[in-house]
Amino acid sequence: MYLSAGRAADSARGIPVRTTRRGAVPGTVLVLGLVSLVTDISAEMVTAVLPLYLMAGLGMSPLAFGALDGLHQGATALFRLAGGHVADRTRRRKVVAGTGYALSAVCKAGLLAVTTPWAVAAVLAADRTGKGLRTAPRDALISLSAPPGEQGRAFGVHRAMDTAGALLGPLAAFGVLWVAVDAYDAVFTVSFCFAVLGVVVLALFVREAPARAAARAPLPPLRTLARIPGLWRLCLAAALLGLVTVSDSFLYLLLQRRLDLPAAWFPLLPVGTAAGFLLCALPAGRLADRLGRRRVFLGGHALLLGACLLVLAPVPAGLPLALGVLALLGMFYAATDGVLMAAAGPLLPERLRSTGLAVLQTVQALARFGGSLLFGAAWTLWGPYAALSAAAAGLAAVLVALCVLAPVRAPGRGLAPE
């Protein structure tokens, strides 16, 4: 019934309804999932070795690494908005997304030419610019290919494929470093080859349906988006939670300290997170469609709080501790990443789908940028475990505040109760 009502509402708003056989995953979702899988192998090969390389190898301080990690999270903000706006204005979402993927591929080659921490930071900022350009148009293509009642499932399938690449990337980096210790140039070279392959798959196999002409002159994008109250409630929730979200890079560094893990094994920590994400992404998407995306989104942040508390808990440092933290972290991403986009997609008209998703992603990225800076500063001033305790307390307070201000009632499709 909800699906029929959603299609009727979309039709009335001038949004072409994509019809697919019930239970079938749209081809666009599968191909974009394959592109993300290959690209994430490339990206995670670099990400897996970066914290240890910069802090242990090049001597970067926790505060400086927090600033760099925040830059990694938030430097894409304006480019997310630019990518979303250009994609909606030109109605060429595939071209804009492809440009972002190509720029990131070039940056993987650029890592071979730089040798200082801040030169690496500059290349990573350019790489994140590519990610900023491509993310909103790609997610808009996914959202437009699936019916409103199956948005969580579509994003769950895509995120599962994306995370398969996130799982394979650290394994590839581990394999390269196992063969040749400290062979970071080899890691960057293999990463570049995978990035190029992702661009080729996108160019050859992604098909974008032609958009219908607008029935009337549209309002300016921000004025139109401002009239969608559900979107701004999503932005507020994402901003508050993003500000108290502990970066997985910091959690990996804390785990390495507790486990006294050799440097060669460090790239395997993201593998555990990716495995949890991969196994839970599709079930989390389906659960969000059935029980309400707000419940699943907030529950995901409760899982992140559990991971922080487990790191702080006075339990023996061993394999059970590592598996517990990484599993909770993977489930956190599964319950929040695609679910947030699935909650926003049906609220947005087709002509502003990329822009609206970009606004939400930008708010979240800026909040996480601020959160990384604050955590890095707290680590520098108070030490790692005091910083983590403060972050966990902040996350618990925000979760309680969101539940009190907007209590969970009947299951709804968005983050706010309907």
C-alpha positions in Angstrom: 0.0 0.0 0.0 2.8 2.4 0.9 4.6 1.5 -2.3 1.5 2.3 -4.4 1.0 5.5 -2.5 4.6 6.5 -3.0 4.5 5.8 -6.7 1.3 7.9 -7.0 2.9 10.7 -5.1 6.0 10.6 -7.3 3.9 10.6 -10.4 1.9 13.6 -9.2 5.2 15.5 -8.6 6.4 14.7 -12.1 8.9 12.1 -11.1 9.1 9.2 -13.6 8.5 5.9 -11.8 11.0 3.1 -12.5 9.2 -0.2 -12.7 11.1 -3.3 -11.9 10.0 -6.9 -11.1 9.4 -7.2 -7.4 12.4 -8.7 -5.8 14.7 -7.8 -8.7 17.6 -5.4 -8.1 17.8 -2.6 -10.8 20.6 -3.0 -13.2 21.9 0.5 -12.5 22.3 -0.4 -8.9 24.3 -3.5 -9.7 26.7 -1.8 -12.2 27.2 1.2 -9.9 27.9 -1.3 -7.1 30.5 -2.9 -9.3 32.1 0.5 -10.0 32.2 1.2 -6.2 33.6 -2.2 -5.5 36.6 -1.7 -7.8 37.1 1.9 -6.7 37.0 1.0 -3.0 39.7 -1.6 -3.5 41.8 1.3 -4.8 40.8 3.7 -2.0 41.1 1.3 0.9 44.5 0.1 -0.1 45.7 3.7 0.6 43.4 4.3 3.6 44.5 1.0 5.3 48.2 2.0 5.4 47.8 5.8 5.9 47.4 6.2 9.7 50.4 4.1 10.6 52.5 5.5 7.7 51.9 9.1 8.7 52.0 8.8 12.5 54.5 6.0 13.0 56.5 6.4 9.8 56.6 10.2 9.3 56.1 11.3 12.9 52.9 13.2 12.5 51.3 14.2 15.8 47.8 13.1 16.9 46.6 16.7 16.5 48.0 17.0 13.0 46.6 13.6 12.1 43.2 14.7 13.4 43.3 17.8 11.2 44.3 15.6 8.2 41.6 13.1 9.0 39.1 15.9 9.3 40.3 17.3 6.0 39.8 13.8 4.5 36.2 13.9 5.9 35.3 17.5 5.3 37.3 19.0 2.4 34.8 17.7 0.0 32.0 19.8 1.3 31.8 22.5 -1.4 32.5 20.0 -4.1 29.6 17.8 -3.0 27.3 20.7 -3.4 28.9 21.7 -6.7 28.7 18.1 -8.0 25.1 17.7 -7.0 24.1 21.1 -8.5 25.9 20.6 -11.8 24.4 17.1 -12.1 20.9 18.3 -11.6 21.3 21.4 -13.8 22.8 19.5 -16.7 20.7 16.3 -16.1 24.0 14.4 -16.8 24.6 12.7 -13.5 26.7 9.9 -15.0 29.2 12.4 -16.6 29.6 14.3 -13.3 30.1 11.1 -11.3 32.6 9.9 -13.9 34.6 13.1 -13.6 34.9 12.6 -9.9 36.0 9.0 -10.3 38.6 10.0 -12.9 40.0 12.7 -10.6 40.4 10.3 -7.8 42.2 7.9 -10.1 44.7 10.6 -11.1 45.4 11.3 -7.5 46.4 7.7 -6.8 49.1 8.2 -9.3 50.0 11.5 -7.7 50.8 9.7 -4.4 53.8 8.2 -6.2 55.3 11.7 -6.7 55.0 13.2 -3.2 57.2 12.5 -0.2 56.2 14.8 2.7 53.2 14.5 5.0 51.5 17.7 3.9 52.2 17.0 0.2 50.4 13.7 0.8 47.6 15.7 2.5 47.3 17.9 -0.6 46.9 14.9 -2.9 44.4 13.4 -0.5 42.4 16.6 -0.5 42.3 16.5 -4.3 41.2 12.8 -4.1 38.4 13.7 -1.7 37.4 16.5 -4.2 36.8 13.7 -6.7 34.8 11.8 -4.1 32.8 14.9 -3.4 31.9 15.4 -7.1 30.8 11.8 -7.6 28.9 10.8 -4.5 25.7 12.8 -4.8 25.2 12.1 -8.5 25.9 8.4 -8.0 23.4 8.2 -5.1 20.8 10.0 -7.1 21.2 7.5 -9.9 20.6 4.7 -7.3 17.6 6.5 -5.7 16.0 7.2 -9.1 16.3 3.6 -10.2 14.4 2.1 -7.2 10.8 2.6 -6.0 10.3 4.6 -2.8 9.4 1.6 -0.7 12.6 -0.2 -1.7 15.2 2.6 -1.3 16.7 0.9 1.8 17.2 -2.4 -0.1 18.7 -0.7 -3.2 21.2 1.3 -1.1 21.9 -1.8 1.0 22.8 -3.8 -2.2 25.0 -1.0 -3.4 26.7 -0.5 0.0 27.3 -4.3 0.3 29.1 -4.3 -3.1 31.0 -1.2 -2.2 32.0 -2.7 1.1 33.2 -5.9 -0.6 35.8 -3.6 -2.2 36.6 -2.0 1.2 37.3 -5.6 2.5 39.5 -6.6 -0.4 41.5 -3.3 -0.5 43.2 -3.7 2.9 43.9 -7.4 2.1 45.6 -6.3 -1.2 47.6 -3.7 0.8 48.6 -6.3 3.3 49.7 -8.7 0.5 51.8 -6.0 -1.1 53.4 -5.1 2.3 53.9 -8.7 3.2 55.9 -9.3 0.0 57.9 -6.1 0.2 58.1 -4.4 3.6 57.4 -0.6 3.5 56.7 -0.8 -0.2 54.2 2.0 -0.2 55.0 2.9 -3.8 53.8 -0.5 -4.8 50.6 -0.1 -2.8 49.9 3.2 -4.6 50.7 1.7 -8.0 48.2 -1.2 -7.6 45.7 1.2 -6.2 45.9 3.4 -9.3 45.3 0.4 -11.6 42.1 -0.5 -9.8 40.9 3.2 -9.9 41.3 3.3 -13.6 39.3 0.0 -14.0 36.4 1.6 -12.1 36.3 4.6 -14.4 36.3 2.2 -17.4 33.4 0.2 -16.0 31.4 3.3 -15.3 31.9 4.7 -18.8 31.0 1.5 -20.6 28.2 0.0 -18.6 26.2 2.6 -16.6 23.1 3.8 -18.5 21.3 6.9 -17.4 17.6 7.2 -18.3 16.7 10.5 -20.0 15.1 13.0 -17.7 11.7 14.6 -18.5 11.5 18.3 -19.0 10.2 20.3 -16.1 6.6 21.3 -16.4 7.1 24.8 -15.0 10.0 27.1 -14.2 11.7 25.7 -11.1 12.3 27.7 -7.9 16.0 28.2 -7.0 17.3 25.0 -5.5 17.9 26.1 -2.0 14.5 27.8 -1.7 12.9 24.6 -2.9 14.9 22.4 -0.6 14.1 24.7 2.3 10.4 23.9 1.8 11.0 20.2 2.6 10.9 20.1 6.4 11.9 16.4 6.5 15.2 17.2 4.8 16.3 19.7 7.4 15.4 17.4 10.2 17.7 14.8 8.6 20.4 17.4 8.3 20.1 18.4 12.0 20.3 14.8 13.1 23.3 14.0 10.8 25.1 17.1 12.0 24.7 16.4 15.7 25.7 12.8 15.4 28.5 13.5 13.0 30.1 15.9 15.5 30.4 13.2 18.1 31.3 10.3 15.7 34.8 8.9 16.4 36.7 8.3 13.2 37.5 4.6 12.5 41.1 5.6 12.0 41.4 6.7 15.6 39.7 3.5 16.8 42.2 1.4 14.8 45.1 3.3 16.3 43.7 2.7 19.8 43.1 -1.0 19.1 46.7 -1.3 17.8 47.9 0.2 21.1 45.8 -2.1 23.2 46.7 -5.2 21.2 50.4 -4.2 20.7 49.8 -5.2 17.0 52.8 -5.3 14.7 52.8 -2.7 11.9 52.6 -5.2 9.1 49.2 -6.4 10.5 47.7 -3.0 10.9 46.0 -2.9 7.4 44.0 -6.0 8.4 42.0 -4.0 11.0 39.7 -2.4 8.4 39.1 -5.8 7.0 37.1 -6.8 10.1 35.0 -3.6 9.8 34.4 -4.2 6.1 33.3 -7.8 6.8 30.7 -6.6 9.3 29.5 -3.9 6.9 29.3 -6.4 4.0 27.3 -9.0 6.0 24.9 -6.4 7.5 24.4 -3.8 4.7 21.5 -5.5 2.9 19.8 -6.8 6.1 20.0 -3.3 7.5 18.5 -1.8 4.4 15.6 -4.2 4.4 15.1 -3.6 8.1 15.0 0.1 7.6 12.3 -0.3 4.9 10.2 -2.4 7.2 10.8 -0.9 10.7 11.6 2.7 9.9 14.9 4.4 8.8 15.0 6.6 11.8 15.1 3.6 14.2 17.9 1.9 12.3 19.9 5.0 11.9 19.9 5.9 15.6 20.4 2.2 16.4 23.5 2.2 14.3 25.0 5.1 16.3 24.2 3.1 19.5 26.4 0.4 18.0 29.2 2.9 17.5 28.9 3.9 21.2 29.2 0.2 22.0 32.4 -0.1 20.1 33.9 2.9 22.0 32.9 1.5 25.3 34.4 -1.9 24.4 37.7 -0.3 23.6 37.6 1.4 27.1 36.4 -1.7 28.9 38.8 -3.4 31.3 38.8 -6.7 29.4 41.8 -8.7 28.2 43.5 -7.4 25.1 43.1 -10.2 22.6 41.3 -11.5 19.6 37.8 -11.3 21.1 38.2 -7.6 21.9 39.4 -6.9 18.4 36.6 -8.9 16.7 34.0 -7.3 19.0 35.1 -3.7 18.2 35.4 -4.3 14.5 32.1 -6.1 14.2 30.3 -3.3 16.0 32.0 -0.7 13.8 31.0 -2.6 10.7 27.4 -2.8 11.8 27.4 0.9 12.6 28.3 1.7 9.0 25.7 -0.8 7.7 22.9 0.8 9.7 23.8 4.4 8.9 25.5 5.0 5.5 23.0 3.9 3.0 20.0 4.2 5.4 20.5 8.0 5.6 20.5 8.3 1.8 17.4 6.0 1.6 15.6 8.2 4.1 16.3 11.4 2.1 15.8 10.1 -1.4 11.9 9.9 -1.5 11.6 13.4 0.1 13.3 15.0 -2.9 12.0 15.8 -6.4 13.9 14.2 -9.3 15.3 17.5 -10.6 16.9 18.2 -7.2 17.7 14.7 -6.1 21.5 15.1 -6.5 21.5 18.6 -4.9 19.4 17.5 -2.0 21.6 14.5 -1.3 24.7 16.6 -1.6 23.4 19.1 1.0 22.8 16.3 3.5 26.2 14.7 2.7 27.9 18.1 3.1 26.3 18.7 6.5 27.4 15.3 7.7 31.0 15.7 6.2 31.5 19.1 7.9 30.3 17.8 11.2 32.7 14.9 11.0 35.5 17.2 10.0 34.8 19.2 13.2 34.6 16.0 15.2 38.0 14.7 14.0 39.6 18.1 14.9 38.1 18.0 18.4 39.1 14.4 19.0 42.7 15.0 17.7 42.9 18.0 20.0 41.5 16.0 23.0 44.0 13.2 22.3 46.9 15.7 22.3 45.8 17.4 25.5 44.3 14.6 27.6 45.6 11.4 26.1 43.8 8.8 23.8 41.6 7.1 26.4 40.4 10.3 28.0 39.5 11.6 24.6 37.6 8.5 23.7 35.7 8.7 27.0 34.7 12.2 26.3 33.6 11.3 22.7 31.5 8.4 24.0 29.8 10.6 26.6 29.0 13.1 23.9 27.6 10.5 21.6 25.4 9.1 24.3 24.1 12.6 25.2 23.2 13.3 21.5 21.4 10.0 21.1 19.3 10.6 24.3 18.5 14.2 23.1 17.3 13.0 19.7 15.2 10.3 21.3 13.7 12.8 23.8 13.0 15.6 21.3 11.6 13.3 18.6 10.6 10.0 20.3 10.2 6.9 18.2 6.6 6.1 17.6 5.1 4.1 14.8 7.6 2.9 12.2 8.2 5.6 9.6 10.2 5.9 6.4 12.2 8.9 7.4 14.3 9.8 10.4 11.6 11.9 11.9 8.3 10.3 13.0 5.5 10.8 10.6 
